[in-house]
């Protein structure tokens, strides 16, 4: 009997100890969960603060640029007025400055002899002497089908010329079904007769594209990667997909038989064969890509900015939408995005990967493109 009681007592205390240990483990688990949630919340808050700071800096930069442009415009107008005033101004002669303004015998002020002279003619209006700044479309680069070449002048009434190989055999207007590798020269003359200098554009007409539709080969460290020409869903004229998480972007690329581009692949497609800073060259130009749309609430349609094409054939790699990549950020659990959005201005270069975003979040200004 005593032995049974001892066994029951031992079982009781064993149960108490087990329950105590389970309760202790539950408390520790809850503390870890709470600590993790607090850490995530702190990281998100830090990311939002960093993003707000970047936006504030960007806004301040835009304001400063606007003030500078306004000041330059005012200074230019002031100099113009000063030049015109100098041309039209006639200094009074010494006799006129010395002539006393005393009344005549009849009480009427005497009239100096110079007042009877004929007035000088007004200075002629300034003539437009600035040449236009033409550009050629489609942009120079590699193509796999014939293209129709045309020149944009940037002014209302212009006469444009295109010449293949040199500037000696120019034709007016445009060239259809162009399919030669080499240089094309172009220029424009505005309605005031001002002619631009000859510009040159290099075209590489190729035929070795083994990639799928709207996807083109890009060399990346000794291998060839097929990169989509447009942001997902990779269709010209359609609104690109935003509000998608990094894992969601991965799944959509896999559903198309592809994968999310890495940062290395993305940058190679953007920089082109000349390793340029922007898809169109080394200097930022706010008219080339969708990077300066301050009032916009959503991205432009894919390929809408015709000049925003990289050498290998990828559109909108500068601006429009930040793009998810498969490359992890330095901070664990975060991934890099590339290229800038529709309002990031010159912070939209091929090397722009300064932001890291939480992969589970969806953003209106982040999209993606696929590779294979």
C-alpha positions in Angstrom: 0.0 0.0 0.0 2.8 2.3 0.9 4.5 1.6 -2.3 1.4 2.5 -4.4 1.1 5.8 -2.5 4.7 6.7 -3.2 4.3 5.9 -6.9 1.2 8.1 -7.0 3.1 10.9 -5.3 6.0 10.5 -7.7 3.6 10.6 -10.7 1.9 13.7 -9.3 5.2 15.6 -8.9 6.4 14.4 -12.3 3.2 15.8 -13.9 3.7 19.1 -12.0 7.3 19.3 -13.2 6.2 18.5 -16.8 3.5 21.1 -16.7 5.9 23.7 -15.2 8.4 23.0 -17.9 5.8 23.2 -20.6 4.6 26.5 -19.2 8.1 27.8 -19.0 8.7 26.8 -22.7 5.5 28.5 -23.7 6.5 31.7 -21.9 10.0 31.6 -23.6 8.4 31.0 -27.0 6.0 33.9 -26.5 8.9 36.2 -25.5 10.8 35.2 -28.6 7.8 35.8 -30.9 7.2 39.2 -29.2 10.9 40.1 -29.6 10.9 39.1 -33.2 7.8 41.1 -34.0 9.2 44.1 -32.3 12.4 43.7 -34.3 10.5 43.4 -37.6 8.4 46.4 -36.7 11.5 48.4 -35.9 13.1 47.4 -39.2 10.0 48.4 -41.1 9.9 51.7 -39.3 13.6 52.3 -40.1 12.9 51.4 -43.8 10.0 53.8 -43.9 12.1 56.6 -42.2 14.9 56.0 -44.7 12.5 56.1 -47.6 10.9 59.3 -46.3 14.3 60.8 -45.9 15.3 59.9 -49.4 12.0 61.3 -50.7 12.6 64.5 -48.7 16.1 64.8 -50.1 14.8 64.2 -53.6 12.0 66.8 -53.2 14.6 69.3 -51.9 16.8 68.6 -54.9 13.8 69.1 -57.3 13.0 72.4 -55.6 16.7 73.5 -55.8 16.8 72.5 -59.5 13.6 74.4 -60.1 14.9 77.5 -58.4 18.2 77.3 -60.3 16.3 77.0 -63.6 14.1 79.9 -62.7 17.2 82.0 -61.7 18.9 81.1 -64.9 15.8 82.1 -66.9 15.5 85.4 -65.0 19.2 86.1 -65.6 18.9 85.3 -69.3 15.9 87.6 -69.7 17.7 90.3 -67.7 20.7 90.1 -69.9 18.5 90.1 -73.0 16.7 93.2 -71.9 19.9 94.9 -71.0 21.3 94.2 -74.4 18.2 95.6 -76.1 18.2 98.7 -73.9 21.8 99.3 -74.7 21.2 99.1 -78.5 18.2 101.5 -78.3 19.6 104.0 -75.7 21.1 107.3 -77.0 23.0 109.4 -74.6 22.1 113.1 -74.7 24.6 115.4 -76.3 26.7 117.8 -74.2 24.7 120.8 -75.5 21.4 119.1 -74.5 22.6 118.4 -71.0 23.8 122.0 -70.6 20.7 123.7 -72.0 18.8 125.5 -69.2 15.1 124.8 -68.7 14.2 128.5 -68.4 10.9 129.8 -69.6 10.7 132.1 -72.6 9.2 135.6 -72.6 5.7 134.3 -73.1 6.0 132.0 -70.1 6.3 128.8 -72.1 9.4 126.7 -71.4 12.0 127.1 -74.0 12.5 124.2 -76.3 16.1 122.9 -76.8 17.3 122.6 -80.4 17.8 118.8 -80.0 14.1 118.3 -79.3 13.3 119.1 -82.9 15.4 116.1 -84.1 13.7 113.0 -85.5 13.4 110.1 -83.0 15.7 107.1 -83.6 14.1 103.9 -84.9 13.4 101.1 -82.3 16.0 98.3 -82.1 15.0 95.3 -84.3 13.7 92.2 -82.6 16.2 89.4 -82.1 16.2 86.7 -84.7 16.1 83.0 -83.8 19.7 81.7 -84.2 19.6 78.5 -82.2 19.7 75.3 -84.2 17.3 72.4 -83.3 18.4 69.4 -81.4 17.2 66.4 -83.4 17.1 62.7 -82.3 16.7 59.5 -84.3 14.1 56.8 -83.7 14.2 54.0 -83.1 17.3 54.5 -80.9 20.6 53.1 -82.0 21.4 49.6 -80.9 20.9 45.9 -81.9 17.8 44.9 -83.8 16.6 41.6 -85.2 14.1 42.9 -87.7 14.2 45.8 -90.2 13.3 49.2 -88.7 11.7 52.4 -90.0 14.1 55.3 -89.3 12.8 58.8 -88.6 14.1 62.0 -87.1 12.5 64.0 -84.4 13.3 67.7 -84.4 11.9 69.0 -81.1 10.4 72.1 -82.8 7.0 72.7 -84.6 8.3 73.0 -88.2 11.4 71.2 -89.2 13.0 69.6 -92.3 14.8 66.4 -91.5 17.5 64.5 -93.4 18.9 61.0 -93.0 22.0 59.6 -94.7 23.3 56.0 -94.6 27.1 55.4 -94.2 28.1 59.1 -94.6 26.4 62.5 -94.8 26.8 62.9 -98.6 23.7 61.1 -99.8 21.0 62.5 -97.5 17.3 61.9 -98.1 14.6 64.0 -96.6 12.0 62.5 -94.3 12.5 58.9 -93.2 14.0 55.5 -94.3 11.7 52.5 -94.2 12.8 48.8 -93.7 16.4 49.7 -92.9 18.4 46.5 -92.4 22.1 47.3 -92.5 24.8 47.3 -89.8 26.6 50.6 -89.7 26.2 54.3 -89.0 23.3 56.5 -90.0 23.7 60.3 -90.0 20.9 62.7 -89.4 20.2 66.4 -89.0 17.3 68.9 -88.9 16.7 72.5 -90.1 14.0 74.6 -88.4 11.6 77.2 -89.9 14.1 80.0 -89.3 16.7 78.3 -91.4 18.9 77.1 -88.5 20.5 73.7 -89.3 21.8 71.4 -86.7 25.2 69.6 -87.1 25.1 66.0 -88.3 24.5 63.4 -85.6 25.5 59.8 -85.9 23.7 56.6 -84.7 25.1 53.1 -84.9 22.9 50.1 -85.7 23.7 46.4 -85.4 21.3 44.3 -87.4 21.5 40.7 -86.1 19.8 37.4 -86.8 20.9 35.1 -84.0 18.1 35.5 -81.5 17.2 32.2 -80.0 15.1 33.7 -77.2 11.4 33.7 -76.9 9.0 36.5 -78.1 9.9 40.0 -76.8 13.1 38.6 -75.2 16.7 39.2 -76.4 20.1 37.8 -75.7 22.5 39.6 -73.4 26.1 38.5 -72.7 26.8 38.2 -69.0 30.3 37.1 -68.0 30.9 34.6 -70.8 27.3 33.3 -71.0 24.2 34.4 -72.8 21.0 35.3 -70.9 17.6 36.0 -72.4 16.2 39.2 -70.9 12.6 40.4 -71.5 12.3 43.5 -73.5 9.5 44.9 -71.2 8.5 44.9 -67.6 6.1 42.0 -66.8 3.9 40.9 -68.5 6.4 41.8 -71.3 4.0 43.3 -73.8 4.4 46.6 -75.5 1.7 49.1 -74.8 0.4 47.3 -71.7 0.5 48.6 -68.2 3.4 46.8 -66.3 2.6 44.8 -63.2 3.2 46.5 -59.9 1.8 45.7 -56.4 3.6 42.4 -56.3 5.9 40.9 -53.7 9.3 39.6 -54.5 8.1 36.0 -54.1 5.0 36.8 -56.2 7.3 38.1 -58.9 9.3 34.9 -58.7 6.2 32.7 -59.1 4.9 34.8 -62.1 8.3 34.4 -63.9 8.3 30.7 -63.2 4.7 30.4 -64.5 6.1 31.9 -67.8 8.9 29.3 -67.9 11.5 31.9 -66.8 12.9 33.3 -63.6 13.5 36.6 -61.9 16.6 38.5 -63.2 19.6 38.9 -60.9 21.1 42.3 -60.4 24.2 41.4 -62.5 22.0 40.2 -65.4 19.7 43.3 -65.1 22.6 45.7 -65.1 24.3 44.1 -68.1 21.0 44.4 -70.1 20.7 48.1 -69.1 24.3 49.2 -69.7 24.6 47.7 -73.2 27.8 47.0 -75.1 29.4 50.4 -74.1 28.8 49.9 -70.3 26.9 53.3 -70.2 25.4 54.8 -67.1 21.9 55.1 -68.6 20.3 53.0 -71.3 20.7 55.9 -73.7 24.2 57.2 -72.7 26.3 58.5 -69.9 24.5 61.7 -69.1 21.0 62.0 -67.6 18.3 63.3 -69.9 14.9 63.8 -68.4 13.2 63.6 -71.8 14.4 60.1 -72.6 12.7 57.9 -70.0 9.8 58.1 -67.5 11.9 59.5 -64.6 10.5 63.0 -64.1 6.7 62.5 -63.8 6.2 64.2 -60.4 2.4 64.3 -60.7 2.0 60.7 -61.8 0.3 58.1 -59.6 1.2 55.0 -61.6 3.7 53.8 -64.2 3.5 54.5 -67.9 2.7 51.8 -70.4 5.6 49.6 -71.5 7.6 51.1 -74.3 5.7 54.4 -74.2 9.1 56.2 -73.9 10.6 55.2 -77.3 14.0 56.7 -76.5 14.3 54.6 -73.3 15.7 51.5 -75.0 19.0 49.9 -74.1 21.5 48.7 -76.8 20.3 45.1 -76.4 16.6 46.0 -76.8 15.2 46.4 -73.2 12.8 49.3 -72.5 12.1 51.2 -69.3 15.2 50.0 -67.4 15.6 53.6 -66.3 12.6 54.8 -64.4 8.9 53.8 -64.7 9.1 51.1 -62.0 11.8 49.9 -59.6 12.3 46.2 -60.5 12.6 43.3 -58.1 15.7 41.1 -58.6 16.7 37.7 -57.2 19.8 39.3 -55.6 19.7 39.4 -51.8 20.6 42.7 -50.0 23.3 42.9 -47.4 20.7 42.7 -44.7 19.3 39.2 -44.2 15.9 38.6 -45.6 15.8 41.6 -47.9 16.3 41.8 -51.7 17.6 44.5 -54.1 15.5 46.4 -56.6 17.0 48.2 -59.6 16.5 51.1 -62.0 14.4 53.8 -60.2 10.7 54.7 -60.6 8.7 57.4 -62.5 9.8 60.2 -60.2 13.4 59.4 -59.2 14.9 61.6 -61.9 18.7 61.2 -62.2 18.7 58.5 -59.5 17.5 56.1 -62.2 20.7 54.8 -63.6 21.7 51.3 -64.6 23.7 51.0 -61.4 20.9 52.2 -59.1 20.3 49.5 -56.5 20.5 51.6 -53.3 17.0 50.6 -51.9 16.3 47.3 -50.3 12.6 46.3 -49.8 10.8 43.7 -47.6 10.1 40.8 -50.0 6.7 40.1 -48.6 5.4 43.6 -49.2 3.7 45.0 -52.4 4.5 48.5 -53.6 2.8 50.7 -56.3 6.2 51.8 -57.5 7.9 48.3 -57.8 7.6 45.9 -60.7 9.9 43.3 -62.3 11.0 41.6 -65.5 12.0 38.0 -66.2 15.1 36.3 -67.5 16.0 32.9 -68.8 
